[in-house]
Amino acid sequence: MLPAVKWLNSNSNKLFVIDQEMFSLCRVVEDKNEFNSGDINNKLNTIKQLNTCAVTKQEQDTLRTFALDHSPESYLALGYSTGRISIFSAENDQTLRRAKDFNDTSKSISCMQWSYVDINKICVAYERGRGADYSVIVYDLHKLLRQHPKEQCVSIFELNLAEKIAGISWLKDEPNLLLISGSRGLRIADIREHGNFQSVLGVQTSLMGVCSEPTAGHLFACHSRNYLYIYDRRYLNYSPVHAIEACSSNKIINKISWHPKRSFNISLIAKDSGNFYSFSISKNAFIQQEKCEIINEQPQKNSNNNNNNTSPRSEMAGYAYGSKLFYVPGISKLGSFDWHPHIADSIVFLSSKFNMAELTKDLAIIKHREDVSTAIACDNEFALITGRRLKFENGFQNIPLNEDKVKILKQRAIDGYGYGNTLSCTQTLIDSSLKIIEKDKFADDDLRFCWHWIYSMFNSPDAGEMHKNYGTIFVGVRHILTGAKATSTIKHDEITFRNRLFINDSRLKVLRMCNWPNYSDREECKVVLDDLSASGHVEEIARVAAIALFCVQGMLCLEYLKEFNERVNSPEFIENREPEIVNSYQKMADIILNIFQRYDGVRVPNYENVCEELSDDVYLLAIVKFLARRDKIYNKIYNEIFESNIRLEDKLAFAVLHMDDDFLNSALDRLTNELLSLCPLSALFIVGLKDDPVSHMVLHRYLDMSFDIQTTTLLLSIGNCFQGCRFINDTSLIGIKSSELLERAIDSEDINNLRRKSLLCFRDYMELLNQWKLWLQKTFLCTFLRPDTHYDEADVRPNVANIQAVIACNFCGAPIYPSIAGRIENLRTPKVISNSTFNRRMGASHSARTRTLSCICRKPLPKCIICRRSLGSQAEPEAEMELMNSSNIKEKGSMIDHWFVWCALCSHGGHLSHIRDWFNEHSVCASSGCDCKCSLGEENNCLS
């Protein structure tokens, strides 16, 4: 697969990059970081290009494929469209001048593969020639390479097929077996038996990139579109051992490769993706390096397994596959990669958009250890879940050390990110999270924009209407515009004269959502824009001037531009800014005011030069482009403004005012795709946040890019993204553990449902909070699992019972007191009540409702060790009455004195007030004959 990057075999610091036209050999030079010379692992890799030369001699003779052998000489074979094969030593012949060519047939070459064991054998797959079939030929190159260079190569095996050949591979444990992947089937051929196949497996689609596992030998992998297939050659009549959906359905796998030093570990990249996927497909994948070497030295042990008739599915029972996904910092789209043949944790990546003349900018070398369970990418480094740091080396620049990603997430959680109170859970969660992110130095603009949008939508005056009409408060632009046809209207202006706008009620809602004023009301425009420019920054004044012009308020725009001119010439601005910046802004102010004086309604004089002079401020540049739209074609100028670097909300507001329906839909599609690749959280502004596949897809994209499982979980929670799960909606499942509820909900979702991955994300973050011992935060977030809205109004909140605490019998599981939660809530509320009210609440009616002697299973209830009353009974009414009427705030906080507590060691207990009074005077248990020191005052508390 071209282009490609490969390490040489014999040299640990040389690699090459090859495409259809050029070959470049590079050397990796490692120098210790001068800023941290005490760390032997902190090295800076510098890549130097040793030589670059052309590989194609004729226009019709194009390079189709290549293959690097496994010998110390690093022989590289190049296969061309004319059937010519050129072989040279990449280690010794850097200019290809001593390359040996041979041409056995005139058919185009599709793929080649050197033998693992016999370094003289190479297998070549040819395309169909005139009237001929596709063919696979194995050559012995011993004489050609080592004895008689002028002699032609020897063909030792030839096979003709009527189907296209997608890939070939040798099997390491069987040097005479050849794996052939065709468009209609997989075949294993023995080169000693011409025309016969050991195994044949029919397939429905062509399987690409076939390659055999290099350590054990009996497994091989291939791929089709976004699926990775793992087969066991011993059971080729079975279906694949694993059929893994490696990446999203809109991606196509570009390359797969087994790890040369780790058993059962395979990696891949997808086309037009910046993610690197790693899979372990056996429970033996994480064996130590020494064991891997023993496996490699004892191939006979593996071959004895061929007589085992056990299905590979039963052989790997209990272990499906483990997957890890990494984002490679510095490379947005991966084109190729290669594991180092000798250094187990070193891997090189090549960008898909590389420049052969400047390779050092398009290569990245990473040291990737496999001795941890999870890794998260963050700001040019990989941080491990255990807190250990995975060293990332770019190869060409000094990567600054940043905080461990896990430490960042934990500190955010401790500071209150994603936490609030249950009285107004969503409101407090949003407020606290926005406050934390605004102060977080590791938060990027995408994350800050998302929380500001969440806060704005939640506190919007239209929030109730949005929820009623669209099923969510966090509505996207797409939701609002769907099905609404815009009408064209003409608005006249003193500066821009006649302007065509596209308006309807939905578009006006989008304007309010973007914090833009009503274009038709000058006074409203003035009030809103004054508020937006209240900070007095020149950048904000330029922005509101552009908004005024886009709202067809030309005179208002001119007022703000004059204010802009006064501001950039003020002493305060001149003192606080660099002289170069001051001169630039003063020059831009003069230019823009001069344009307004000379503007005739159509042309901007000297348009190209003016645009170049105003390029430092995107809003002033947008003003000039808007004025010139009649002279430079409307749609072209509108596209340029829409695709500029103005704020996202301003792009959308401009588009809904000035673009017709078709133009607007096309622009939104392009913008959404752009945001998904660069800042996916901002795409929620367009698609919205609710329980639908698009919202889940956007959050999954953000998770894949940032590995920020924390923010993803919080957005899933406040967006009610699980309300469509029927299992979670089941109101009969009250009192079930959150962990069990999650597991059942995950199992209830289809494996291809995006909501399932979101539930897995939520579950994983709950486990992370467990590891950090942040149980209050975990419990708070678990309340969002139930369907809920963000209002306290009874007509909006769905009729779903709240989760309650229930005291149950240890024998039959039945509630001892069915309404115990409500009773506890009444006792918790500090109210002054009358004796009659207290008697009604705690007297005869209470004893009639409470089972104080036994449960329905006739088992006796636990009794207080002090007063000998059963569980569910109250403490002394007189003491409770005194507590109710007490003016002491601390005493009012002890409304749970009637609750039962018990020791986890000896199981003795009773009313909290009685047990507390006992241990104020004693140090051992109150039960006769029990010596347990279950004291409330001990550091290791035994009482529950």
N, C-alpha and C positions, 0 to 999 in steps of 0.2 A: 504494500500500500504506500503510494507516494503522495506527498513528501514524507520523510521519516528521519528519525535520529537514532543512532545506535552507538553503543560502546564497543571498542575493540576488545578482542579476547585476551591478548597477552599483556596489554598495558592498562594499568588501572586508572590512568589520567588522560586517556585519549578517547575521543568520540568523533563521529562524522555525521554530517547532515547531507541528505541527497534528495533531489527532486528530478523532474524530467529533463532538466537542462544542465544543472550544475552539481558538483561534488565538492564539499568543503570539509577538511580535516582540522580538528580543534584539539587543543591541549588545555587541561584544567590545572591551574596553579593555585595551591592552597597556601595562604599566608595567615598567620595568627593576627587576630584583631589587636591593633596597637592600644586600644582603649581598655582591653580586658585580657592582657597577656597571660594572666594567671589561669585562665580557663583553656585547657588544651582542646576542648571541643568548639570553642568560639573562634571559628576560622572564616576568613573571607575568601570565597572561591572566585578566582579571576579566570575567565575563559579567553584564550588567545587563538585566533585563526592562524593555522600554520600554512595552509595553502587552499586555494579555490580554483577549480578548473572545470571545463565543459565536458559533459559525458556524451553529448549527441553530436555526431559528425555530419549527418545529412538530415535535411528537413523531413524526408520520407522515412528515415530510420530513427523513430522515436523510442525513448526508453520506456518500457512497460512495467518492469518489476526488477527486484534485486534480491539477493540472498547472501548472508554472511555465514561462512563456515564456522566450525568450532575448534579450529586448530590454532596454535600460537602465531602462525603467519597471518591470520585474519584475512583469508582469501575472500574477496568480494566478487560475486558473479552478477553481471548486468545483463538482463534479457531485453531484446529489442523487438520491434514490430515486424522486422524482416526475418526473424528467426535467429539472428546473430546473437551469440553469447560471448561476452567479453569478461575475462577473469584476470584480476590483478591482486597483489598483496596491498591492502589498505595500510598496513603497518610500514612497509618498505618502499612502496611505489606511490608517492603522494601526488604525482602528476599524471598517472595513467599511461606513461610513455612505454612501459614494459608490459602492457596488458597483452594477454594471449587471446586471440579470437578464433572461434570455429562456428560453422554454420552447417548443421546437419540437415535442416529442412527449411523451406521458405515460409512456413506458417508462423503467425504472430505468437509470441510467448505470453501466457496469462499469469503464471506463477512458477516459482522455483523453490526448492528446499534441499539443503545439504543434510546428509545423514549424520545422526548423533554419534554413531560408533565408528563407522568407516568414513574417515574424513576425505576419501577420494571419490565418494559416490555423491552424485547430485541428481535429483529428480526434477524434470522439467515438464510442465503442462502446456500444450499448444492449443491454440484456437483452431477452428475448422478451416481447412484450405479449400481450394476449388474441387468440389466433388469428393472431398475426403472427410473423414470423421475427426472429432476431437481426439487427441492422443496424449498419452503419458509415457515418457521415456526416461529410463535411468541410465546415466552415463558413468563410466569409470574413467576418471581424469588423472590416474596415476602417471601414465606415460606423458600426457600433455603437460602436466605441471612439474614433474620431478625428474623425468628421464629423457624424453625425446620431445622437446617443445614443438618441433615441426610436424610431429605426427598428429593425426586426427584422433579425437576421443573415441572410446569404444562403447557401443550401445549394448548393455547387458539385459535390458528388459524393455519391452514395448507393449503398450496396450491401447487399443482403439475403442472409443466410446461414441455413442450416438447422442449424448447429452453434453451440455456445457459444463465445464469443470470449474467449480467455484473455489476449490482449495485442495492442497495436498499437504501431508505431514508424515514424517517418519515416527515410528514408535520406539522409544528409547530402550525398553526392556526386550524388544524383539527386533534386531537390526535388519531382518529380511522382510519385515511387514511394513506395508505402505498404506496409509489411510487416504482415501480419495473421496472428496465431497462433490457430488454432481448435482445438477438441477432437479433430479428426480430421486436421488438416493445416496446413502452412505455406503462405501465399500471398503473392505480390508483385503488387500491383495498381497500375495507372497511372490516376491520377485524371482524366486526359484521355480515357480509354476506359472508358465505363461498362459493367460486366458482364464484362469480359475480364481475364484474369490473364496476367502475363508468365511466371510460374513457379508450379508447385504441387508440393508435396512431402507425401506422406502420412506420418503418424506414428501410432504405436500408443498414445501417451499424450499428454495435454494438456500443452503446453509453456508455462510461465509466464514472466512478466517479460521478454518479448522487448525487446531494445534493440540499436541499431546502433552500431558503432565510430565515434567522432566524428572521428578524425584521418584515417584512410585511407578509410573509408566502405564498403568492400565486405564487411566482416565484420559479423556480428550474433550475439548470444548469447541463450540462453534456458535455463531450468532445469526440472527435474522431480525432485521429492523431493530426493535428495542428489547428483544428477548435474548437471553443468554442460555444456552443449552449445554448441560454436562452429561456425557455418556460414559458408560463403562464398556470397554471393548469385549470383555468376557461375557457380557449379556447384551449383545447388540440387537437381539430380537425383542428386548424390552423397550418400553418408552424411556425417555431421558431420566436419569437419576434426579436431575433438577431442571426445571424450566423456570427461569428467574426473569421476571420483568425488571430489568436492571435500571431502566430510566423511564421517564414519562413517554407517553405514546407519541408525542410530537417530535421525539428525538430518535435518531438512528445511530446504533453503535458503529463506531468508526474503527476501533482496534481493540483486540483482546490479547492478553499475554499472561502466561503462567509465571509465577515467581520462581527464579532459578534456584533459590536456596531454601524456600519454605514449602513444605508439603501442602498440597490441596489448597493453595492460595492463588487466586486469579484476579487480575485487574483489568479495567477497561476504561475507555473514554468514549464519549458520544460526539457526533458531528455538531459543530457550532455550539459547543458547551464548554464551560470553564470548570466543570466538575470532574473529579477523578474518583472512580468507583473501585472498591476493593471487596472481594468476597472470599470467605473461607467456607468450603463446601464439605467439610468433614470435621468430626470432633478431634481428629488428629492434626488439625491445621496448625496448632500452636505448640507443637513439640519443639524441643530445644534444637539448636543448631547441630550439636553433636549427634543427635539421633538422625537428623537429616543426612549427615555424612555417612552414618552406618547404613542407612537405606540405600544410598548411592553406591556403596561398596559391596552390597550383597544383592545383586539383581536376581540371583537364583531363588532367593527367599520369596520374592514377589511372584516369580513364575510358577512356584508351587501352588499358588492360590488359584491357578487356572482350573484346577479340578474341583474347586468349590462350586457347588450348584446352588448356593444361597442367592436369592435375589438381591441386587444392590439396594433395593428399597428397604428390605429387612436388615441388611448389613449396616445401613446408616439410620436405622430407626432411632427416634429420639433426638436426632440432630438434622435439621433442615439445612439451613445455611445462615451464616452470619455476614452482615453487610455493613460496610463503612463507606461514607461519602465525604470527600475532602474537596475544598475549594483551594485552588492553587493561586496564591496572591501574586499579582504582577502580570498574569496571563489571563485575559478575558475569555479566549477561546483556544482550546487545546487541539493541536494538530497531530501530535505523535508523542510517544513516551518510550522509555526503555529502562528496565532494571539493570543495575550493574551486575556483570557476571560473577564478580568475586566479592564485592562489598555488599552484604545482604540488605543493608538499610539505605542504600543510595539509589536514587532514581532521577533521571533527567527528563524534562518536559520541553517540547517545542511548540511555539505558538503557531496557530493555523495561518496567521497573516505575518509571515516572517520575511525578512529581507536578507538574502544570502550575503550581501556586502557588509551587513552589520548584525551578525548573528548574536552577539553578546547581549543585545537588547531583547531577544526573542527566545532565549533559553533560560531555564531555571533548574537548579539542582537542589533536591530536597533529601535530607536524611530522615528516613521514616522508620521508626522503631515499632515493633509489633508486640511489645511486652506490656501493653495496657489494654483496657477494655474499650475505651471510647476516646475519641479526640475531637476537638472543636476548633475550627479555623477562626482566627481573629487578627486583623491588621497585620498581615504578612507573617504570621506565625501560627503554628499549631499548638494549642494548649491542651493538656491531657486532663481527663476527668479526675485523676488522682492528685492533681496539682503539680505533677512533674511536667517539665517543659520539653516539647518536641522541637528540636533544633531545625529551623528553616534557614536555608542558605540560598539566596537568589543567584549568586554566581558572579554578580557584577557590581553590586552596591552594598553598602553597609546597612543592614536592616536594623532599625532602632528597636531596642527591647521594650516591649509593652507589657502591661499587666496580663496575668493569666486570665483567660476568658472565664474560667470557673470562679475565680476569685471575684471578678467583676460582677457576675450574676449573683453570687452569694451576698456580696456587699450591698447590691441594689435591694435584694430581698430583705436584708437586715434593716436597711434604711427606710423601708416601707413601700417599696415598689411592688404593686399588686396586692396591697393590703388596705383594709378599711374597717368600718363598723357595720354591723348587720342591720342597723336601723335604716341606713341608706347606703347599701353595699356598693352599688354601681357608682353613685356620685362620689363617695369617698375613695373608691379605688381609682377612679379617673383623676381626681384632684391630687391624691398622693403620688400617683405614678407620673403625672405631668411635672409635678414639683421636683421629683427625683431626677427625671431625665433632663430637665432644664439645667440642672447643676452638674450633671455627669459629664466629665471631660472625655469619656470614651464613647458617648452617644453621638451618632452622625446626624446629618441634616434630615435624612430620610426618616429616622426614628422620631426626631423632634417634630417634624411636620405631621407625622401620623397622630401623635398624641395631641397636638394642637387642634387637628381636625376632629378628633374624637371629642375633645372638650367643647369645641365650638358647636358641634352637632347636638351633643347632649343638652347643652344649655340654650339652644336655639328656641325662640318663641314658637317656631313651627314644629317642634319636636313631637308634640301630641298628634298633629295632623299627619306628619310623616309616618309615625308608627301606625296610625289608623289606615292610611292609604297604601303603604308599602310593606308593612309587617316588620319594620325595623326603624329605629331612630337614625342609624348610621347609613343613610341612603346615599347611593352613588349617583353621579350625573347620568349614567346610563338608565337607572331606574326611573328618574324623573322624565327623561326625554323619550322613553319608549312609547311608541304609538301616538305621539303628539306631532301633528303637522304644523309647521310654522307658516305664517302669512307675511307677505312682503309689505313693507310700509315705507313711506318717504318722510324724512325729517330734514328740515332746512336749518342751516347754521350760518352765522356771520362769517366764519373763517373757511369752513369746508363746503359751504353752499349746500348742494342737494346730495343727500345721503340715503342709500337704501339699507334698511335694517330688516331682520327676520325675527318676528316676535310671536309669542303665544304665552299662556299662563305658565307652562312648564319652564320655558326659558327664563322668565322673570324669577321663578323659584331658584334656578341655578345662579342667577345674578346675586340674589340674597345669600345663597349658600357660599358664594365666593367673596362675600362682604363688599360687593359693588352696589352703588346706589341705583335708583330707578332713573334710567337715561332721560326720561321725559320731564323730570322735575328738577329744575335748576337749583332750587333752594335745598332740596334733599341732597343733591350732588355736592353742594357746597358744605353742608353739615358733615356728611359722611367722609368726604375727602379731607376736610380740616382735621377730623379725628385721626385719619390714617397718617397724616403728616405732622401730628402733634409733637413728635420727637425732635423735629427741626433738622434732621439729617438731610444733607443735600440729596442723597440717594432716594430717600422717601419722597422728597419734593418732586424730583424728576419722575418718580413712579406715579404720583397722583396727577401730575400734568398729563402723562400719557393716558391714564384712565379717563380723565376729563375729555380728552380728544376722542378717545374710542367711544365715549358715551355721547358724542356729537355735541359737546359743550365747548366750542372753540374759544370763546372769550374767557371762559373759566380756565381753560388750559393756558391761555396767554397770561392770565394773572399769576398762575403758579410758576410759569417760566420767568416772569419778572421777579418773583420772590426768590426763585432759584438763583438768578443773577445777583440779587442783593446779598444772598447768603454766601455765595462763593467769593464775594468781594469784601465780606465783613472781616474786621480785625480778628475776631475769635476764630474763624475758619482758617485764616492765614497763619495764625500762631500755632494752631493744633495740628496742622497737616504739613507733610513734606513739601518743599518748594516745587518739586516736579508735579505733584498731584494738584497743588494750587494752580499752577500755570495751565495744566491740562483742563481743569474744570472751568477756569475763567475763559479759556479759549472756546470751549464747547458752549458756554453760556452766550458768548458773543455770536457764535455761528448760528445757534438755534433761533435767537431773537432776530437776527438779520434775515433768516429764511422766512419768518412770519411776516416781516415787513415787505418782502419781495414776492410773496406767494400769490399766484393768480388764480388758484383753484384747480390747476391741472399739473403744472410742472414745478419741480424744485430745481433752481439753477445749479449747475455744476454738481449734479446728483451723486455721481460716483465718488468724487473727491470729498464731498460732504459726508457721505457714509463712512469713508475711511477715517475722517477726522473725528467722528462721533463714536467710533467703535469701542471706546473705553466705557461707555455707559449704554446698556442695552435698551433702556427706556427712551432716551433721547434719540437713539438710532431708530427705534420703532416709530416714534413720532414722525421722523422724516420719511420713512417708508410709507406710512399711512397717508401722508400728504401727497406722495408721488404715485398713489395707486392708480389714478386715472391714466397717467402717462405710461406706466410700466406693467399693465395688465392686472386687474383686480386679484384674481385667484393666485397668481404668482406672488404678489406682495403679501396677501393674507397668509399664504403658506410660509413665507419667510418670517413673518411676525410670529406665527404659531410655533414654528420650529426654533425660534431664538431662545436665549437663556433667561427670558422673563419668568416670573414666578408661575408655578403650575396653576394656581387659582386665576391668575390674570390671563393665562393662555385660554383657559376654558371659558371665562366670561367674555373675552374678546370673540371667541369662536361662536358662542351662542347668539351674539348680537349681529355678526356680520357674515355668517356662512349659512347657505341654504341647507336643507336636510341631508341631501346626498353628500355634499361637500363636508358637512359637519361629521357625519358618520364615518366617512373615510379618514378624516383627521383624527377622530377619537380612536379608531383602530390602530393607526400608526403610533399615536402617543401611548396607548396602553402597552403595545409591544415594546416600545422603547423603555417605558418605566419598569416593566417586568425584568428587563435585562440589566437595568442600572440601579433602580431604587424601587423595589416592588411594593413596599408599604405605601408609597405615594399613589400607587395604582388603585388603592382602596377608595380614594377620592372619586374615581371614575366608576368602579364596579360595585362599590358599597361593601358593607360588612354584615353578612347574615348567613343563615344556613342554606347556602346554595353552592353548587360545584365551582363557580367562578371565584367566589370569596375563598373557599378552601384552597383552590389552586394557587391563588396569589399568596396566601399565607405559607403554603408549602414551598413556593418559590423563594420566599424570604428565608424560610428555615434552611433550605438547601444552600443558600448563598452565605448566610451569616451564622448558622448554627445557634441562633438565639432562641432556644427552646422556651425561655422564660417569657419574652414578649409575645411569641406566637401563642402560648397558652393563655396569656392575659387577654389578648384580642379575641381568641376563640370564646373566652368566658363572657366578656361584656357584649359580644355580638350575638349571644344566644345561638351559637353555631352548632349546638347539639339538640335543638328543639325538634328536629325532624326524626330523631332516633326514637322509634316506637318503644323500645325497652326502657329508656330513661323517662319517657312520658307515662309509663305505667304507674298510676297513683297508688296501686296496691302494694308497691315495693317500698313501704315506709319503714325505716329502721334498719335497712340493709347497710352493711359497711360500704364506704365509698370505693374501696379497692375492689370489692366483689362486684359492686354495681358497674364499675368501669370494665372489668373483665367480661362480664355478661354482655354489656353494651357492645364491646368490641367484637365479641363472637357473633352477635346478632347482625352485624353489618356485613354486607357482601365484601369479598376480598378486594374487589376493584372499586369499591365506593370510596371517594375521597374523604368522607366523614370518618371512615375507619382509621385512616392515617392521622387525622386530627385527634381522635380519641387516644390513639397510641402516644401522640405528643403530649396530651394532657396527662396521661398516666405516667409517662417518663418524668415529667416535671414534678408530679406528686412524689415520686420515688426520690427525686433529687432533694426536695424539701425534707423528706424523711431523713436522708443522709445528713443534711445540715441541722437536723433537730429543730426545724422551724415548724412546729406542729400547728401553732395558731394560724400561720399563713396558709398552711395546707388545708386546715379545716375551713377557713374563710373562703378559699377558692372552690372547695368542693360544694359550697352552697350554690354555685353558679351552674352546677350540673342539671339542676331542676329547671324546667322552662320558666322563665321569668321575664318581666319587662322592667323598665327603669322608672316606674311611677308607683306612688302609694295609693292612687285612686282605685277604688274598688271596681269601677266599671272597666278599668284597663287591665288590672292584674288578673291573670287566668286563675281559675278556680282549682288550685292544686294545694293539697295539704302540706303544711310545713313539716320538716323532719323533726321528730320529737325524741326525747330521751325516755326510755321505758325501762322500769325495773322488772325483770322477768324471773320466774321460778327456775331454779337450777336443775330441776328434775324434768318438768314438762314444757318449759319455755313459755308458759302463758304469763301475760302481764299480771303482776300482783295487784297493782292499782291502775286501772285503765286510764284514768284521767290525771295521772300523777304529774305530767308536765304542766298542765294548766294549774293544778294546785300549787306546784312549786313556784310558778310565775306569780300567782297571787300573793304567796308568802314573801317572795323576793321584793315586791313593791312596798316601800315604806309608807303606809297609810295609818292614820289614827282612826280606829274603828271603835264602835260601841261594844259593850259587853254582850248585848243581845246578838249583834252581828257576829261577834266572835264565836258565841255559843252555837249560832246556826251553822257557822263555817266549820268549827272544829268539834262540835258536840255530837248529839245523837245522830243527826243526819250523816255525819262523817263516819261514825262507827257502823252505821247501817250499810254504807257503801264499801267500806274497806274490809278486806279479808284479813283479820288480825290473828287468826288461829291457824288456818291451814289454807292451802291452795286448792284448786279444783281437782288436783290429783291426790288430795287428801294427805299430802306431805306437810309437816309443820313448817311454819315460817320461822326464820331466824329471830332470836330475841336479843334485846339489849342486855349486855352483861351486867349493867348497873341496876336498871329499873325493872328488868325482866319483862318488858312489853315487847310485842311482836313488831316486826318490820312493817312500816306503814302507819304505825300509831304516832301520835304527836308526843312531844315532850310535855312537861308540866304546863297546863294552860296558864297558871298564874305567872310563871316566868316568861311565857310567850307574850302575855298581855303587857307586862312591864316593858318588854322589848319593843312592842309595837308603839307604845306611848312614849318611849324614850326620845329625848331631844338630842342625844349624843349620836353624831353621824357615824362614828365607828361602830357603835352598837347596832345601828340600823343596818349596817352592812352584814350582820350575822343572822340573816333571816333563814339560814339553812341549818340551824341548830338541831332541827328535827330529823335531818338526813342521817342515814346510816353510814358509818365507816367501819372498816375492818382491816385487820392486819393480814398482809399477804403471806406471812410465815405461819402464824398459828391459827388464822381464820377467826379469831375472837374479835368482837366489836360491839357497836351499839350506836346510840344517838351521839351526834358530834359533840353536843354540849356536855353530855355526861362523860364521854371519853376525854375531852379536853380538861374538864375539872379533875378527873382522876389523875391524869398525868401531870397536873400542876403540883401534886403532892407525892406521887409515887413514880418509880422508874420501871417497874415490871408490870406485866399484864394483870388485869383485874380478875381473871378467871382463876379459880382455886386450883393450885397445883401446877400452873403454867409459869415458867420462868422466862418467857419471851420478853425482851426489852423493846417492845414495839412502841416507842415514844414518838410523839409528834415533834418533839424538839430535836431529835437526832438528825445528823447530817444526811444519812441515807434513810430516807423516810420509808417505813414499811407499810404505813397505813394508806388505804385507798379510799 
